[in-house]
Amino acid sequence: MIFSNQQPGTTTRRRALLGGLVCAGAGLAATSVRAAPAEAKTGKAKTASLTSLREEADIAAPLHRVYEALLDEKLFSSLTGAPAKIDRAEGGGLSLFGGVIVARNVELVADKRIVQAWRDTAWAPGIYSMVKFELTAKGAGTHLVLDHTGFPAGQFSDLDSGWHEHYLEPMKKTLR
């Protein structure tokens, strides 16, 4: 398909980015792997090649409260104890943990789903991964499924522990 002034056989930045995200997402979805807890604790060698992870947590707070905790900068900062700047619009940028993590909201479905292009600023420039939070009601609480895909090899152990330490455990302890 040719757009406006685009010459046949050329690719726009938007098409390249979207095509890359779609291809990466499709490939990662097909190969998404979560190491068994014992495997993750036995050393980085077994997880060094993993580029995706999946976590699930039950949080004793309603859907809206969990959704807000991920998108409201004051609540997020209170929950994590770290500075955050969050533009909660679709396409809006995020700077979390004092700028250590930067992200952009790709898709927002109120009280159901948040998808972000996400990166650690220590990664090579231009390297982004995809983070998806799926929220479903579970009794009076929320069941959260976190899928993080496309991060650089060798990052699994740090990211896995970081999601627990900085997101999931504080949410479980604090949100009601």
C-alpha positions in Angstrom: 0.0 0.0 0.0 1.4 3.4 -1.0 0.7 6.4 1.2 0.5 10.0 -0.2 3.9 11.0 -1.5 5.5 7.6 -0.7 7.4 6.1 -3.6 6.8 2.4 -4.5 9.2 0.1 -2.6 9.9 2.7 0.2 9.0 2.4 3.8 7.9 5.2 6.1 9.2 5.4 9.7 5.7 4.7 11.0 5.3 1.6 8.8 8.8 0.4 9.8 8.1 0.9 13.5 4.7 -0.7 13.4 5.8 -3.5 11.2 8.8 -4.2 13.5 6.5 -4.1 16.6 4.0 -6.4 14.9 6.7 -8.8 13.7 8.5 -8.7 17.1 5.3 -9.2 19.0 4.2 -12.1 16.8 7.6 -13.8 17.1 7.8 -13.3 20.8 4.2 -14.4 21.4 5.0 -17.7 19.7 8.2 -18.2 21.8 7.2 -16.5 25.1 8.7 -18.4 27.9 8.6 -18.0 31.7 11.3 -19.8 33.6 10.2 -22.0 36.4 10.9 -20.3 39.8 13.6 -22.8 40.7 15.3 -22.2 37.4 15.3 -18.5 37.8 16.9 -18.8 41.2 19.7 -21.2 40.1 21.6 -18.6 38.1 21.6 -16.3 35.2 23.0 -18.9 32.8 19.6 -20.7 32.5 17.8 -17.4 31.9 20.4 -15.5 29.9 18.7 -16.1 26.5 15.1 -15.3 27.6 13.7 -12.2 26.2 10.2 -12.4 27.7 8.5 -13.1 31.0 4.9 -13.5 32.3 3.8 -12.8 35.8 0.4 -13.2 37.5 -0.7 -11.7 40.8 -3.9 -11.4 42.7 -4.4 -8.0 44.3 -7.0 -7.2 47.0 -8.1 -4.0 45.2 -10.8 -3.3 42.6 -9.9 -3.1 38.9 -10.1 0.7 38.8 -7.7 1.1 41.8 -5.1 -1.2 40.2 -5.4 0.6 36.8 -5.0 3.9 38.5 -1.9 2.7 40.4 -0.2 2.1 37.1 -1.2 5.4 35.4 -1.5 8.0 38.2 1.9 9.5 38.9 1.1 10.4 42.5 -0.3 7.0 43.4 2.5 5.3 41.5 5.2 7.3 43.3 3.5 6.6 46.6 3.3 2.9 45.9 6.9 2.5 44.7 8.6 5.2 46.8 10.3 6.6 43.6 9.6 9.7 41.5 7.4 9.3 38.4 6.1 11.5 35.6 3.1 9.9 33.8 1.1 11.3 30.9 -1.9 9.0 31.2 -3.1 9.6 27.6 -2.7 7.0 24.8 0.6 8.0 23.3 1.7 9.8 26.5 5.2 9.4 27.9 6.3 8.0 31.2 9.4 8.5 33.2 9.6 6.1 36.2 11.9 5.5 39.1 13.5 9.0 38.7 14.1 8.5 34.9 15.6 5.0 35.1 12.6 3.6 33.1 11.0 5.5 30.2 7.9 4.4 28.3 5.1 5.4 26.1 1.4 4.3 26.4 0.6 2.4 23.3 -2.9 1.2 24.2 -5.2 2.0 27.2 -8.5 0.3 27.8 -9.9 1.7 31.1 -9.7 -0.8 34.0 -8.8 -3.7 31.6 -5.5 -3.3 29.7 -2.4 -1.1 29.5 0.2 -1.7 26.8 3.5 0.3 26.9 6.6 0.5 24.8 9.1 0.4 27.7 12.8 0.7 28.2 15.5 0.8 30.8 17.7 3.9 30.0 20.8 1.7 30.6 19.9 -0.3 27.4 21.4 0.7 24.1 19.7 3.7 22.5 16.5 2.8 20.6 15.9 -0.5 22.3 12.3 -0.8 23.6 10.4 -3.8 24.9 6.6 -4.2 25.2 4.8 -4.4 28.5 1.2 -5.4 28.8 -0.9 -5.4 31.9 -4.2 -7.3 31.7 -6.7 -6.8 34.5 -9.7 -9.0 35.3 -12.0 -9.0 38.3 -11.5 -11.7 40.8 -14.1 -11.5 43.5 -13.7 -8.0 45.0 -10.1 -7.9 43.8 -8.1 -7.9 40.6 -6.1 -10.6 38.8 -3.2 -8.9 37.0 -1.3 -10.6 34.2 1.9 -9.0 33.2 3.6 -9.9 29.9 7.0 -8.2 29.2 8.4 -9.1 25.8 11.2 -8.1 23.6 13.8 -7.1 26.2 17.5 -7.7 25.6 18.9 -11.1 26.3 20.6 -11.2 29.7 18.0 -9.0 31.4 15.5 -11.6 32.5 16.7 -12.1 36.1 16.9 -8.3 36.8 13.6 -7.6 35.2 11.9 -10.6 36.9 13.0 -9.5 40.3 12.3 -5.9 39.6 8.7 -6.5 38.6 8.2 -8.4 41.9 10.0 -5.9 44.1 8.8 -2.6 42.6 5.4 -3.4 41.2 3.7 -6.7 42.3 4.7 -6.9 46.0 4.0 -3.2 46.7 0.6 -3.5 45.0 -0.3 -6.6 47.0 0.8 -5.0 50.3 -0.6 -1.5 49.7 -3.7 -1.5 47.4 -7.0 -2.3 49.0 
